[in-house]
Amino acid sequence: MFEQDKDPFIDDDDFNVLTIVFYVAAIGIICVLGVIFNAVNIYVFFKQGFKDTVNITLFSLAISDMGALITLFWMSVWFNPSIAQAVLPVVSIDLVHITSGWPHVAFARISGWITAFVTFERCLCIALPLKVKTIITPRRTIYVIVSIYIGVAACVAPAFYSISLGPKYDSEVNMTVIGIVYTTHGVMIESISFLLSAFSQLVSFFSVIVCTVILVHNLLIKSKWRQSSSSAAKQESLSNRDMKVVKMVVSIAVIFIVCFSPSAASTFAMMFFPEYNFYGEYQNIYLFIWAICFLLVATNLAVNIFVYYYMSSKFKEILDDTLKKVRGKCCA
């Protein structure tokens, strides 16, 4: 499917098999399921309403997760051998780069920052249980979420400015095709956008790690303290509901950290090893590693529904009632 001048780190035949298994089958299936699951999340959080700041945050997270999954599925479609090997009037990889690669990066970064925000919010909930509701209000939460969307869009905007689809000559097929055309200084502008995006990813990723460590540490301390404190002191601490929300957020954050760690490591490698990229010497190993990264990312974007269902009684109640109504209509 992909040719390179230097000896591949992974044999091309083996790589083609791995491409079908990871990019087409595994990632494609998880993305489809993930889009369905996040559509359910959006519906349930909408039904719950937006008086609670956590509902606003998780509703916004479901939207960005769905966007990341849709763009990732679009990439999976174009990695299908029947399309990738076909002689088309468009360079498939160039099309994927613009219509899937950068949009997926934007949605994934938004999801990362929203996860960082919700873990930070829960840190405040533990540190200042009596004041957090006056600090983090629904209106301020909306402002933060909107700012995250706008901020990430500003980071990737230079990339979309620097590249576009246009006619160019392809020597491999000896014809003019539609592919990526760079503006003046476009390569440099896209590189700057990549660095901004990579920096954004790493900052949000390490923010989630720090906040999660703080949450887990304080959870253990608060749990022991509540067991040994008087009832009057317990009232000044976290409520049972807040404790459940904190545990749910910790679960979401841990899954995020585990699934995004390979992506963070691969991003570091791209920054420090010039040949580790799509057109470099290690093209096949680059694509194989990112196949694993994308698979883990897609898994993270898809599985939050199970965390919500088993750790949020209200989410479970609304979803169960909805499913009962759907079954009743189907059986009627």
Buried (B, 14 or more C-beta within 10 A) or exposed (E): BBEBEEEBBBEEEEBBEBBBEBBBEBBBBBBBBBBBBBEBBBBBBEBBEEEBBBBBBBBBBBBBBBBBBBBBBBBBBBBBBEEBEEEEEEBBBBBBBBBBBBBBBBBBBBBBBBBBBBBBBBBBBBEEBEEBBEEBEBEEBBEBBEEBBEEBEEBBBBBBEBBEBEEEEBEEEEEEBBBBBBEEEBEEBBEBBBEBBBEBBBBBBEBBBBBBBBBBEBBEEBEEEBEEBEEEEBEEBBEEEBBBBBBBBBBBBBBBBEBBBBBBEBBEBBBEEEEBEBEBBBBBBBBBBBBBBBBBBBBBBBBBBEBBBEBBEBBBEBBEEBEEEEEEEEEE
